[in-house]
């Protein structure tokens, strides 16, 4: 009982929970589920596709393309309500013609980035994202794979009737989707709270950023440029090209080309700062001279040893870049930046150097007597902007293959090979490096979904699911009439969708519902539509739908939160 309580409160992760449950189900000599069937989910093509979609999303992120897409989709607004509108409706539209998974995969990092920038809890955005993808899939006959499965079963059972056209279920699906979107807007909207701060105060990294001449922040105040009011990111001062300095509390000063903006960023905000368009690291010329490819470049904090060779010397005297193959970007002394040109600072023991160097630099210098502590700054890799167009075009190409295939009413190219090829091309063209690709994969989501497939198969093979469905439809039959029967079919399918995958729910329910429909003289077409809608009604259980699982992990929800929020949508 204690273990169950910990699961509900999210003290035990869903990946661990489902893996243990699946292992237990296989421990009965194959009486509940055979080992082969239990392990089938780990090699599921759809699930493996998700892994490569994570890599594709990371490739776009590393080029700075994510910020571009985010500004286009969400704009500069900081309103939760507006963010819900601008994120849900495009996803609903795309998921009507595309597989839901890529829609959710690419929107998760966009919404997480926006939430960090605006100080909005991600939980207000991610469940609506999943629901938008699910609801959008109910608007067309190709919106979900379940719709296609039911369409084929319907055509096979009643050959005299024409198969569903693309928009034949739109009359039911579109109102259903719009109601869901409005419900999300009212459920998740709350007035902005200026005192909300998502990030726990932690160590900050003061970083000087130089304004490019072509930057769009030129001529704007710090606030108008979007650099003020971001949780975990604080503007300290602005050093002008003429040597003067402007304090951070000067709200009227307009940023000029070549200004150096000193910004303190907490760990969680470093990634946002490193990819902010129009700003580049000071000493960029020195950084480029290190010869380190932009693919393998990041920031490191290095504390100067009191007994090391650096003490008493300037950065220039030590020929630091040549000696250590790293560029000194800034120097901090007792937690405060030293207000001199980096090259002229006489180093002291305990000084902290902010270095731009290779991702292997820390490992190579961990025993160097010049330093006592080396620490990489998380998510500080510079954006590969030269590859941005390539990354965005690769993403659009992948999406277009799926849209064209959907409009042709057949799968032009399966998403699996397209995702693999797109991820490979992003590696080849320098959108990201191999280490970034590996770290982009959310393994907890993979393990949870893979194990959930096995648990679902066990429920199906033992007949539990079928008995539950028969019981619910039996109640509808006893009430009598077309309306109650269709409602019972919808509810039974929705319950199956919560227990199994949506495809399995549709496959189990169709023969049961078809027999019930024949007895009550209900059109097989109406029965099919009720099953299509019911199979997509997996809102209560985060494990019922792949999209739910993805946002469940990314938003750090609990099972209880999902149940409370999803119940009204059933």
MARFIFI-256830 format. One record per residue (C-alpha): x, y, z; residue in one letter; chain; residue number from 1. Coordinates in steps of 0.001 Angstrom, whole numbers, plus 500000, padded with zeros to 6 digits. Layout:
BEGIN
- u_v_w_res_chain_n
- X_Y_Z_A_A_NUM;
...
//
This chain:
BEGIN
- u_v_w_res_chain_n
- 500000_500000_500000_X_A_1;
- 502887_502331_500818_X_A_2;
- 504389_501616_497380_X_A_3;
- 501063_502462_495694_X_A_4;
- 500885_505757_497609_X_A_5;
- 504391_506670_496468_X_A_6;
- 503428_505942_492834_X_A_7;
- 500374_508200_493032_X_A_8;
- 502448_511005_494572_X_A_9;
- 505149_510549_491881_X_A_10;
- 507812_509473_494392_X_A_11;
- 508370_506390_492246_X_A_12;
- 508788_507157_488547_X_A_13;
- 506399_505642_486004_X_A_14;
- 509305_504013_484173_X_A_15;
- 510273_502058_487307_X_A_16;
- 506644_501291_488188_X_A_17;
- 505688_499888_484803_X_A_18;
- 508928_497955_484389_X_A_19;
- 508427_496242_487769_X_A_20;
- 504765_495542_486971_X_A_21;
- 505650_494049_483599_X_A_22;
- 508384_491896_485167_X_A_23;
- 505851_490620_487708_X_A_24;
- 503321_489747_484978_X_A_25;
- 505937_487657_483157_X_A_26;
- 506833_485684_486298_X_A_27;
- 504006_483149_485947_X_A_28;
- 505502_480855_483284_X_A_29;
- 503692_482657_480469_X_A_30;
- 500196_482134_481947_X_A_31;
- 499469_485864_481952_X_A_32;
- 501815_487065_479213_X_A_33;
- 504708_485440_477396_X_A_34;
- 508140_487015_477630_X_A_35;
- 508201_487550_473854_X_A_36;
- 504943_489541_473971_X_A_37;
- 506045_491473_477060_X_A_38;
- 509276_492573_475351_X_A_39;
- 507612_493480_472033_X_A_40;
- 507032_497090_473114_X_A_41;
- 510747_497814_473416_X_A_42;
- 511184_497253_469689_X_A_43;
- 507930_498904_468651_X_A_44;
- 508499_500963_465490_X_A_45;
- 506376_503849_466718_X_A_46;
- 508306_504041_469967_X_A_47;
- 511689_503879_468239_X_A_48;
- 510463_506689_465995_X_A_49;
- 509962_508862_469103_X_A_50;
- 513651_508437_470001_X_A_51;
- 514752_509862_466662_X_A_52;
- 512142_512616_466836_X_A_53;
- 513773_513754_470067_X_A_54;
- 517067_513959_468162_X_A_55;
- 515465_515955_465351_X_A_56;
- 513975_518386_467887_X_A_57;
- 517416_518727_469523_X_A_58;
- 519002_519463_466137_X_A_59;
- 516584_522324_465526_X_A_60;
- 517139_523583_469090_X_A_61;
- 520929_523638_468752_X_A_62;
- 520789_525795_465618_X_A_63;
- 518638_528412_467344_X_A_64;
- 515732_527441_465116_X_A_65;
- 513621_526588_468151_X_A_66;
- 513679_530211_469329_X_A_67;
- 512700_531313_465820_X_A_68;
- 509759_528887_465743_X_A_69;
- 508774_529818_469298_X_A_70;
- 508631_533526_468477_X_A_71;
- 506578_532746_465371_X_A_72;
- 504124_530419_467146_X_A_73;
- 503822_532144_470532_X_A_74;
- 505002_535670_469789_X_A_75;
- 506324_537954_472533_X_A_76;
- 503183_537729_474653_X_A_77;
- 503524_536491_478229_X_A_78;
- 499834_535656_478650_X_A_79;
- 499061_532012_479499_X_A_80;
- 495693_532332_477816_X_A_81;
- 497246_533602_474573_X_A_82;
- 499939_530923_474704_X_A_83;
- 497263_528218_475002_X_A_84;
- 495364_529596_472007_X_A_85;
- 498461_529958_469821_X_A_86;
- 499813_526514_470702_X_A_87;
- 496654_524379_470830_X_A_88;
- 494992_525350_467550_X_A_89;
- 498044_524829_465291_X_A_90;
- 498650_521449_466962_X_A_91;
- 494987_520481_466534_X_A_92;
- 495152_521378_462855_X_A_93;
- 498404_519507_462213_X_A_94;
- 497369_516401_464157_X_A_95;
- 494265_516127_461960_X_A_96;
- 496622_515187_459096_X_A_97;
- 499818_514119_460903_X_A_98;
- 500780_511507_463457_X_A_99;
- 500195_513055_466895_X_A_100;
- 503623_512096_468209_X_A_101;
- 505807_514479_466147_X_A_102;
- 503395_517341_466824_X_A_103;
- 503798_516886_470581_X_A_104;
- 507532_516096_470382_X_A_105;
- 508366_519409_468717_X_A_106;
- 506023_521560_470777_X_A_107;
- 507265_520325_474185_X_A_108;
- 510656_522119_474026_X_A_109;
- 509007_525227_472552_X_A_110;
- 506529_525464_475436_X_A_111;
- 509175_524634_478054_X_A_112;
- 511406_527395_476690_X_A_113;
- 508518_529869_476642_X_A_114;
- 507471_528935_480190_X_A_115;
- 511020_529537_481490_X_A_116;
- 511183_532882_479703_X_A_117;
- 507845_534066_481047_X_A_118;
- 507857_532492_484513_X_A_119;
- 504807_530316_483806_X_A_120;
- 504584_526804_485323_X_A_121;
- 504956_524234_482489_X_A_122;
- 502052_522273_483971_X_A_123;
- 499685_524949_482657_X_A_124;
- 500788_524249_479080_X_A_125;
- 501744_520615_478566_X_A_126;
- 498523_518709_479317_X_A_127;
- 496580_521056_476975_X_A_128;
- 499241_520308_474345_X_A_129;
- 498610_516560_474581_X_A_130;
- 494839_517041_474594_X_A_131;
- 495067_519300_471519_X_A_132;
- 496912_516583_469587_X_A_133;
- 494426_513912_470669_X_A_134;
- 491361_516040_469903_X_A_135;
- 492728_517185_466556_X_A_136;
- 493093_513540_465539_X_A_137;
- 489329_513063_465839_X_A_138;
- 488599_515622_463097_X_A_139;
- 489562_513472_460083_X_A_140;
- 489578_509794_459195_X_A_141;
- 493397_509892_458973_X_A_142;
- 493875_511874_462184_X_A_143;
- 494867_508824_464212_X_A_144;
- 495918_505302_463333_X_A_145;
- 492875_504089_465296_X_A_146;
- 490556_505838_462841_X_A_147;
- 492257_504012_459967_X_A_148;
- 491988_500672_461778_X_A_149;
- 488259_501157_462439_X_A_150;
- 487698_502350_458863_X_A_151;
- 489258_499142_457513_X_A_152;
- 487223_496969_459887_X_A_153;
- 484066_498829_458858_X_A_154;
- 484806_498403_455140_X_A_155;
- 485521_494704_455646_X_A_156;
- 482297_494100_457577_X_A_157;
- 480007_496105_455314_X_A_158;
- 481498_496027_451806_X_A_159;
- 478341_497548_450313_X_A_160;
- 478964_500795_452181_X_A_161;
- 481624_503267_451026_X_A_162;
- 484638_503735_453290_X_A_163;
- 484909_506915_455335_X_A_164;
- 485972_510001_453434_X_A_165;
- 488643_512195_454990_X_A_166;
- 486175_514642_456562_X_A_167;
- 483196_512341_457167_X_A_168;
- 483759_512353_460943_X_A_169;
- 484490_516104_461053_X_A_170;
- 480850_516862_461925_X_A_171;
- 481418_515008_465215_X_A_172;
- 485147_515529_465718_X_A_173;
- 485408_519294_465150_X_A_174;
- 482775_520292_467781_X_A_175;
- 484360_517733_470130_X_A_176;
- 487806_519288_469585_X_A_177;
- 486573_522878_469934_X_A_178;
- 484784_522049_473172_X_A_179;
- 487988_520473_474487_X_A_180;
- 490061_523539_473537_X_A_181;
- 487620_525901_475259_X_A_182;
- 487583_523649_478298_X_A_183;
- 491395_523745_478457_X_A_184;
- 491369_527529_478189_X_A_185;
- 489004_527917_481128_X_A_186;
- 490648_525180_483207_X_A_187;
- 494268_526285_482886_X_A_188;
- 493870_530051_482648_X_A_189;
- 494718_532091_485727_X_A_190;
- 495619_535778_486126_X_A_191;
- 499356_536420_485898_X_A_192;
- 501178_536518_489219_X_A_193;
- 504212_538799_489094_X_A_194;
- 505726_537054_492095_X_A_195;
- 505849_533606_490486_X_A_196;
- 509428_532427_490183_X_A_197;
- 509953_528943_488888_X_A_198;
- 513664_528694_489474_X_A_199;
- 515140_528045_492874_X_A_200;
- 517844_530597_493559_X_A_201;
- 521094_528927_492736_X_A_202;
- 524565_529797_491531_X_A_203;
- 524616_532436_488813_X_A_204;
- 526999_532753_485900_X_A_205;
- 527805_536353_484960_X_A_206;
- 528407_536507_481242_X_A_207;
- 529250_539483_478991_X_A_208;
- 527359_539548_475696_X_A_209;
- 528237_541919_472863_X_A_210;
- 525495_543399_470681_X_A_211;
- 525951_542688_466985_X_A_212;
- 525488_545587_464576_X_A_213;
- 522718_543643_462803_X_A_214;
- 520941_542688_466034_X_A_215;
- 517254_543473_466300_X_A_216;
- 517759_544677_469889_X_A_217;
- 519636_547777_468657_X_A_218;
- 517637_550917_469457_X_A_219;
- 515509_549150_472064_X_A_220;
- 515528_549424_475833_X_A_221;
- 516582_546370_477852_X_A_222;
- 512917_545643_478603_X_A_223;
- 511776_546035_474987_X_A_224;
- 514602_543739_473869_X_A_225;
- 513114_540959_476012_X_A_226;
- 515996_540781_478497_X_A_227;
- 514156_541936_481601_X_A_228;
- 511663_539967_483688_X_A_229;
- 512989_536537_482634_X_A_230;
- 513178_534165_485620_X_A_231;
- 516780_533352_486481_X_A_232;
- 518262_536029_484221_X_A_233;
- 519301_539489_485393_X_A_234;
- 520928_542382_483520_X_A_235;
- 523736_543797_485678_X_A_236;
- 525002_546674_483566_X_A_237;
- 525802_547800_480027_X_A_238;
- 529346_548788_478991_X_A_239;
- 529306_551214_476064_X_A_240;
- 531823_551259_473215_X_A_241;
- 533177_554654_474423_X_A_242;
- 534176_553143_477785_X_A_243;
- 531262_554495_479842_X_A_244;
- 528908_552261_481756_X_A_245;
- 525113_552256_482152_X_A_246;
- 523496_550846_485283_X_A_247;
- 520833_548167_485005_X_A_248;
- 518192_550412_486595_X_A_249;
- 518384_552896_483701_X_A_250;
- 515100_551942_482041_X_A_251;
- 515360_554601_479300_X_A_252;
- 518753_553663_477833_X_A_253;
- 518534_552291_474305_X_A_254;
- 520956_549564_473343_X_A_255;
- 523604_550489_470765_X_A_256;
- 525784_548327_468453_X_A_257;
- 528924_546924_470165_X_A_258;
- 527472_547508_473646_X_A_259;
- 528532_544844_476126_X_A_260;
- 525614_543692_478250_X_A_261;
- 526617_541994_481502_X_A_262;
- 524024_539369_482361_X_A_263;
- 523835_537079_485402_X_A_264;
- 522087_533831_484520_X_A_265;
- 521053_531000_486798_X_A_266;
- 521763_527481_485562_X_A_267;
- 518304_526922_484070_X_A_268;
- 518486_530204_482098_X_A_269;
- 521950_529760_480582_X_A_270;
- 520574_527844_477599_X_A_271;
- 518111_530621_476821_X_A_272;
- 520844_533256_477031_X_A_273;
- 523299_531314_474852_X_A_274;
- 520735_531142_472043_X_A_275;
- 519391_534696_472330_X_A_276;
- 519565_536160_468790_X_A_277;
- 521756_539175_468144_X_A_278;
- 524080_538693_471128_X_A_279;
- 527467_536997_471073_X_A_280;
- 530151_536300_473635_X_A_281;
- 532714_539021_474272_X_A_282;
- 536164_537933_473114_X_A_283;
- 534495_536121_470230_X_A_284;
- 537574_536720_468092_X_A_285;
- 539720_534991_470724_X_A_286;
- 537156_532188_470980_X_A_287;
- 537327_531595_467233_X_A_288;
- 541133_531494_467343_X_A_289;
- 541089_528465_469660_X_A_290;
- 540255_526417_466590_X_A_291;
- 537505_524514_468413_X_A_292;
- 534569_523701_466155_X_A_293;
- 531339_525389_467183_X_A_294;
- 529862_521886_467385_X_A_295;
- 532078_521063_470370_X_A_296;
- 532266_524402_472162_X_A_297;
- 530822_525362_475546_X_A_298;
- 531528_527440_478680_X_A_299;
- 533511_526303_481721_X_A_300;
- 534153_527950_485089_X_A_301;
- 537743_527471_486267_X_A_302;
- 538960_528541_489724_X_A_303;
- 542580_529749_489789_X_A_304;
- 544851_527839_492169_X_A_305;
- 546574_529964_494870_X_A_306;
- 549874_528166_494163_X_A_307;
- 549503_527879_490394_X_A_308;
- 551452_529595_487605_X_A_309;
- 548614_531993_486759_X_A_310;
- 548811_533977_490029_X_A_311;
- 550395_537429_489592_X_A_312;
- 550242_537338_485792_X_A_313;
- 547831_538888_483323_X_A_314;
- 545892_536844_480778_X_A_315;
- 547969_538489_478042_X_A_316;
- 551309_537761_479744_X_A_317;
- 550414_534095_480144_X_A_318;
- 549369_533837_476502_X_A_319;
- 546414_532000_477980_X_A_320;
- 544688_531049_474730_X_A_321;
- 547812_529491_473245_X_A_322;
- 548861_527800_476482_X_A_323;
- 545482_526334_477437_X_A_324;
- 543560_526331_474135_X_A_325;
- 540698_528251_475750_X_A_326;
- 539524_531860_475611_X_A_327;
- 538918_533837_478821_X_A_328;
- 535519_535486_478496_X_A_329;
- 535252_537039_481968_X_A_330;
- 536964_537046_485369_X_A_331;
- 535106_537002_488706_X_A_332;
- 536709_537789_492042_X_A_333;
- 534833_537014_495269_X_A_334;
- 531642_536611_493258_X_A_335;
- 531972_540016_491565_X_A_336;
- 533167_540605_488005_X_A_337;
- 536474_542461_487620_X_A_338;
- 535673_545691_485678_X_A_339;
- 538772_545692_483474_X_A_340;
- 539619_544401_480034_X_A_341;
- 540095_540672_480343_X_A_342;
- 543596_540736_478831_X_A_343;
- 544843_543283_481418_X_A_344;
- 543568_541625_484606_X_A_345;
- 546279_540473_487013_X_A_346;
- 545028_537097_488196_X_A_347;
- 544831_536145_491875_X_A_348;
- 544277_532852_493612_X_A_349;
- 540552_532100_493890_X_A_350;
- 539634_534099_490781_X_A_351;
- 537000_532316_488692_X_A_352;
- 537590_532380_484949_X_A_353;
- 534707_531958_482551_X_A_354;
- 536210_530088_479609_X_A_355;
- 534993_529212_476138_X_A_356;
- 536593_525911_475234_X_A_357;
- 536150_522391_473877_X_A_358;
- 533664_520000_475485_X_A_359;
- 536688_517776_476303_X_A_360;
- 538654_520596_477960_X_A_361;
- 537507_519811_481513_X_A_362;
- 538598_516192_481214_X_A_363;
- 541947_517162_479693_X_A_364;
- 542786_519721_482427_X_A_365;
- 541292_518125_485554_X_A_366;
- 544819_517482_486926_X_A_367;
- 546273_520841_485839_X_A_368;
- 548003_522610_488782_X_A_369;
- 546836_526000_487492_X_A_370;
- 543236_525272_488568_X_A_371;
- 541606_523896_491704_X_A_372;
- 538053_523510_490398_X_A_373;
- 536599_523051_486923_X_A_374;
- 532879_523126_486251_X_A_375;
- 531079_523077_482910_X_A_376;
- 528198_525545_482565_X_A_377;
- 525118_523476_481621_X_A_378;
- 523461_524041_478246_X_A_379;
- 525999_526698_477249_X_A_380;
- 526808_525479_473733_X_A_381;
- 526544_528343_471224_X_A_382;
- 523819_528063_468559_X_A_383;
- 524932_526749_465174_X_A_384;
- 523176_529559_463312_X_A_385;
- 524860_528779_460004_X_A_386;
- 522963_525468_460072_X_A_387;
- 519632_527002_461131_X_A_388;
- 518108_527099_457650_X_A_389;
- 519243_523525_457016_X_A_390;
- 517754_522344_460322_X_A_391;
- 514403_524055_459764_X_A_392;
- 514200_522805_456142_X_A_393;
- 514954_519231_457247_X_A_394;
- 512189_519473_459837_X_A_395;
- 509706_520887_457311_X_A_396;
- 510668_518190_454789_X_A_397;
- 509965_515459_457317_X_A_398;
- 506586_516979_458211_X_A_399;
- 505621_517434_454538_X_A_400;
- 506209_513735_453716_X_A_401;
- 503619_512854_456350_X_A_402;
- 501105_515556_455335_X_A_403;
- 501297_514588_451648_X_A_404;
- 500869_510926_452529_X_A_405;
- 497837_511770_454655_X_A_406;
- 496208_513836_451914_X_A_407;
- 496776_510955_449472_X_A_408;
- 494886_508722_451935_X_A_409;
- 497868_506397_452226_X_A_410;
- 501221_506319_453916_X_A_411;
- 503675_507800_451427_X_A_412;
- 506738_507041_453568_X_A_413;
- 506602_505640_457096_X_A_414;
- 507657_508191_459730_X_A_415;
- 510270_505798_461174_X_A_416;
- 512781_505870_458268_X_A_417;
- 512090_509562_457640_X_A_418;
- 512853_510422_461296_X_A_419;
- 516050_508330_461243_X_A_420;
- 517198_509973_457998_X_A_421;
- 516381_513473_459266_X_A_422;
- 518298_512923_462526_X_A_423;
- 521261_511523_460574_X_A_424;
- 521284_514509_458208_X_A_425;
- 521220_516898_461167_X_A_426;
- 524335_515199_462520_X_A_427;
- 526060_515235_459121_X_A_428;
- 525250_518890_458418_X_A_429;
- 526461_520057_461836_X_A_430;
- 523136_521002_463409_X_A_431;
- 524215_519094_466538_X_A_432;
- 526927_516736_467706_X_A_433;
- 526577_513075_468665_X_A_434;
- 526723_513770_472404_X_A_435;
- 523858_516265_472165_X_A_436;
- 521836_513750_470141_X_A_437;
- 522347_511059_472796_X_A_438;
- 521444_513363_475682_X_A_439;
- 518258_514539_473943_X_A_440;
- 516572_511147_474342_X_A_441;
- 514120_510962_477251_X_A_442;
- 514824_507391_478312_X_A_443;
- 512269_507457_481116_X_A_444;
- 509529_508100_478548_X_A_445;
- 510854_505275_476351_X_A_446;
- 510901_502763_479235_X_A_447;
- 507438_503803_480435_X_A_448;
- 505786_503476_477020_X_A_449;
- 507584_500215_476191_X_A_450;
- 506516_498594_479461_X_A_451;
- 502973_499989_479095_X_A_452;
- 502636_498116_475775_X_A_453;
- 503385_494880_477614_X_A_454;
- 500919_495582_480430_X_A_455;
- 498273_496436_477820_X_A_456;
- 498931_493137_476030_X_A_457;
- 498477_491282_479332_X_A_458;
- 495076_492924_479925_X_A_459;
- 494053_491971_476412_X_A_460;
- 495287_488365_476481_X_A_461;
- 493674_487571_479854_X_A_462;
- 490274_488731_478579_X_A_463;
- 489884_491340_481329_X_A_464;
- 489394_494139_478842_X_A_465;
- 486749_492284_476845_X_A_466;
- 484748_491459_479991_X_A_467;
- 484735_495104_481073_X_A_468;
- 483558_496192_477611_X_A_469;
- 480771_493580_477522_X_A_470;
- 479546_494672_480953_X_A_471;
- 479303_498346_479962_X_A_472;
- 477567_497640_476654_X_A_473;
- 475209_495263_478454_X_A_474;
- 474019_498165_480583_X_A_475;
- 473326_500222_477436_X_A_476;
- 471389_497351_475854_X_A_477;
- 469179_496970_478932_X_A_478;
- 468326_500674_478847_X_A_479;
- 467390_500310_475171_X_A_480;
- 467315_502764_472291_X_A_481;
- 469926_504001_469844_X_A_482;
- 471180_506920_471962_X_A_483;
- 471932_504992_475166_X_A_484;
- 473531_502169_473160_X_A_485;
- 475902_504528_471319_X_A_486;
- 476766_506268_474596_X_A_487;
- 477522_502852_476139_X_A_488;
- 479757_501972_473162_X_A_489;
- 481588_505294_473518_X_A_490;
- 482065_504861_477284_X_A_491;
- 483190_501236_476928_X_A_492;
- 485731_502206_474264_X_A_493;
- 486976_505126_476380_X_A_494;
- 487454_502791_479351_X_A_495;
- 489342_500344_477118_X_A_496;
- 491487_503217_475884_X_A_497;
- 492415_504038_479482_X_A_498;
- 493390_500408_480160_X_A_499;
- 494995_499585_476814_X_A_500;
- 496430_501484_473848_X_A_501;
- 493876_503281_471683_X_A_502;
- 494507_500883_468788_X_A_503;
- 493954_497853_471014_X_A_504;
- 490791_499450_472425_X_A_505;
- 489372_499941_468931_X_A_506;
- 490302_496416_467838_X_A_507;
- 488659_494816_470889_X_A_508;
- 485567_496986_470850_X_A_509;
- 484648_496771_467179_X_A_510;
- 483363_493160_467075_X_A_511;
- 481587_493551_470436_X_A_512;
- 479956_496855_469445_X_A_513;
- 479067_495594_465945_X_A_514;
- 477049_492707_467410_X_A_515;
- 475288_495052_469845_X_A_516;
- 474546_497448_466970_X_A_517;
- 473000_494721_464826_X_A_518;
- 470668_493656_467648_X_A_519;
- 469481_497254_468145_X_A_520;
- 469373_498079_464388_X_A_521;
- 472068_500757_464707_X_A_522;
- 473978_501769_461581_X_A_523;
- 477508_500238_461477_X_A_524;
- 478717_503706_460434_X_A_525;
- 477400_505279_463655_X_A_526;
- 478921_502454_465682_X_A_527;
- 482285_503048_463984_X_A_528;
- 482187_506799_464710_X_A_529;
- 481362_506155_468391_X_A_530;
- 484376_503819_468618_X_A_531;
- 486680_506303_466848_X_A_532;
- 485763_509070_469292_X_A_533;
- 485856_506785_472326_X_A_534;
- 489273_505343_471438_X_A_535;
- 490737_508867_471462_X_A_536;
- 489187_509730_474836_X_A_537;
- 492222_508744_476900_X_A_538;
- 492410_511773_479188_X_A_539;
- 492361_510433_482747_X_A_540;
- 495237_507960_482693_X_A_541;
- 498652_509343_481622_X_A_542;
- 499620_505841_480451_X_A_543;
- 496691_505497_478073_X_A_544;
- 498103_507583_475237_X_A_545;
- 501647_508087_473989_X_A_546;
- 501194_511863_473890_X_A_547;
- 500018_511826_477512_X_A_548;
- 503114_509903_478566_X_A_549;
- 505402_512378_476842_X_A_550;
- 503950_515441_478592_X_A_551;
- 503533_513482_481834_X_A_552;
- 507294_513052_482082_X_A_553;
- 508226_516494_480708_X_A_554;
- 505811_518355_483002_X_A_555;
- 506544_516254_486094_X_A_556;
- 502826_515647_486692_X_A_557;
- 501436_513149_489186_X_A_558;
- 498884_510430_488335_X_A_559;
- 496422_512215_490597_X_A_560;
- 496802_515521_488722_X_A_561;
- 496181_513793_485400_X_A_562;
- 493045_512087_486732_X_A_563;
- 491583_515285_488197_X_A_564;
- 492266_517362_485078_X_A_565;
- 491235_514675_482577_X_A_566;
- 487970_513507_484172_X_A_567;
- 485825_516376_482755_X_A_568;
- 487098_515602_479224_X_A_569;
- 485844_512011_479257_X_A_570;
//
